[in-house]
Amino acid sequence: MMCYQWRPMRADDLPRVMAIAEQVHVGYFEAEEVFAERLTLFAPGCLIAVREEGESEEEVIGYAFMHPARQGFPPALNTLLRHLDPAADCLHLHDVALLPAARGSGLGRRLVDVLAELCQAHGLSKAALVAVHASNGYWQAAGFLENAQVSVQGRACLASYGDDALYMTKNLTW
C-alpha cells in the first residue's frame, strides 16, 4: 500500500531538492546554498514529500520551504536571508515543488494544514506566499487571497519572480 506524507528535511536531502526544483521550477533557479540556509535558519519549515512502499522504501517526490517573515516583505528569488526577521509576523511559504507522481496524493492539502500548525506553534496568525506558474487559483482554493499591500522593497523582490507573480496571504484563526 502506498503512503504519501511530509517528513522533516535533512541536509542530505538537498541534492534531491535541487533535482526536483530543476524539473518543476524551470525559470525560477535558486542555488543550493539558499535552500541550505533556509534549513539552517528554520528547520521546522523545511519538509520533504515522500511516497513510501513498505517499511524501508521511500521515494522523494517533493519539498517545501517555509520560514517566519514580515508581511509585505517577500524575499527575492535566489537570495540568502542571512537571519530571520525579528519583526516576523507571518509564515512565508517560500517554495513548494511536487513531482507529477504526487498529483492526487493529498500532499498539497496536507501542506496547508502543516503550514497552519507551524503558524500556531510559532504564534503567527498569517501565512504568505508568492504564487508563480499561474498557481494563484490553487492557493485561492486553499484560502489565500491576493494582497496588494507589499512594501516598496517587497515589490522589488516580488519582481524577481516574474511579471505574473502574485503576493498572497491567508489569515489564520484557531
C-alpha positions in Angstrom: 0.0 0.0 0.0 1.3 3.5 -1.0 1.6 6.1 1.8 2.2 9.8 1.0 3.5 12.1 3.7 5.6 15.0 4.6 8.7 14.4 6.8 11.4 16.7 8.2 14.1 17.6 5.7 17.7 16.7 6.3 20.8 18.2 4.8 21.4 15.0 2.8 18.0 15.7 1.0 19.3 18.8 -0.7 20.7 17.1 -3.8 17.2 15.6 -4.4 15.6 19.0 -3.7 17.8 20.5 -6.4 16.9 17.8 -8.9 13.1 18.3 -8.2 13.5 22.1 -8.4 15.2 21.8 -11.8 12.2 19.8 -13.1 9.3 21.7 -11.5 10.6 25.3 -11.4 12.0 25.9 -14.8 13.0 29.6 -15.0 13.0 30.0 -11.2 16.5 28.9 -10.3 17.7 29.0 -6.7 21.1 27.9 -5.6 21.5 25.0 -3.2 23.0 27.4 -0.6 19.7 29.3 -0.5 17.9 26.1 0.4 20.6 25.0 2.8 20.3 28.4 4.6 16.5 28.0 5.0 17.1 24.6 6.5 19.6 26.0 9.0 17.5 29.1 9.9 14.1 27.4 10.3 14.3 23.6 10.1 10.7 23.1 11.2 9.5 24.7 8.0 11.7 22.5 5.7 9.9 19.4 4.6 10.3 16.5 2.1 7.3 14.8 0.5 7.7 11.1 0.2 5.9 8.2 -1.2 6.5 5.1 0.8 6.2 1.5 -0.2 6.6 -0.9 2.7 8.7 -0.1 5.7 12.1 0.8 4.1 11.3 2.1 0.6 10.9 5.8 0.3 10.7 7.9 -2.9 11.2 11.6 -2.6 8.5 13.4 -4.7 8.6 16.9 -3.4 9.7 19.5 -1.0 8.6 22.7 0.8 10.4 25.6 2.5 8.7 27.9 4.9 10.1 30.5 7.3 8.9 33.4 9.5 8.9 36.7 7.7 7.3 40.1 7.8 4.1 40.5 5.9 4.6 42.6 2.7 8.3 41.8 2.5 8.6 38.7 0.4 12.2 37.6 -0.1 13.7 37.9 -3.6 14.2 34.8 -5.6 17.6 33.1 -5.1 18.8 35.3 -2.2 20.1 34.4 1.2 18.1 35.7 4.2 21.2 35.8 6.5 18.8 35.8 9.5 15.2 35.6 10.3 13.4 38.9 10.6 12.9 39.7 14.3 9.7 41.6 13.3 8.3 38.5 11.6 4.5 38.4 11.7 3.7 35.6 9.2 5.0 32.3 8.0 6.2 32.6 4.4 5.8 29.6 2.1 9.0 30.3 0.2 8.9 27.3 -2.2 6.9 24.1 -2.7 7.5 21.7 -5.5 5.8 18.4 -6.2 6.6 16.0 -9.0 3.7 14.6 -11.2 3.9 11.4 -9.1 2.5 13.4 -6.2 -0.7 14.6 -8.0 -3.8 13.4 -6.3 -1.9 12.3 -3.2 -3.4 14.9 -0.9 0.1 16.3 -0.1 -0.8 19.8 -1.2 -3.8 19.9 1.2 -1.7 18.4 3.9 1.0 21.0 3.4 -1.6 23.8 4.0 -2.5 22.0 7.3 1.1 21.8 8.3 1.6 25.4 7.5 -1.3 26.3 9.8 0.1 24.1 12.5 3.5 25.8 12.3 1.9 29.2 12.4 0.0 28.3 15.6 3.1 26.7 17.2 5.1 29.9 16.5 2.4 32.4 17.4 1.8 33.7 13.8 -1.7 34.4 12.6 -0.9 34.9 8.9 0.7 32.9 6.1 2.1 34.4 2.9 3.5 33.2 -0.4 4.4 34.3 -3.9 2.2 32.4 -6.5 4.0 31.6 -9.7 3.2 29.3 -12.7 -0.4 30.6 -12.6 -0.9 28.8 -9.3 -3.0 31.5 -7.7 -6.2 29.6 -8.3 -4.9 26.7 -6.3 -3.8 28.9 -3.5 -7.2 30.8 -3.5 -8.9 27.5 -3.1 -6.7 26.9 -0.1 -7.8 30.2 1.5 -5.1 32.6 0.3 -6.0 36.0 -1.2 -4.0 38.4 -3.3 -2.5 41.0 -1.1 -1.5 44.3 -2.8 -0.1 45.7 0.5 3.5 45.0 -0.4 6.3 47.3 0.7 8.4 49.1 -1.9 11.3 46.8 -1.0 8.8 43.8 -1.3 7.7 44.9 -4.8 11.3 44.9 -6.0 11.7 41.4 -4.5 8.4 40.2 -6.0 9.6 41.3 -9.5 12.4 38.8 -9.3 9.7 36.1 -9.7 8.4 37.5 -13.0 5.6 39.7 -14.2 2.8 37.2 -13.3 3.9 36.7 -9.7 1.3 37.4 -7.1 1.8 38.0 -3.4 -0.9 36.2 -1.4 -1.7 35.9 2.3 -4.1 33.9 4.4 -5.4 34.9 7.8 -5.4 32.0 10.3 -7.5 31.6 13.4 -7.6 28.9 15.9 
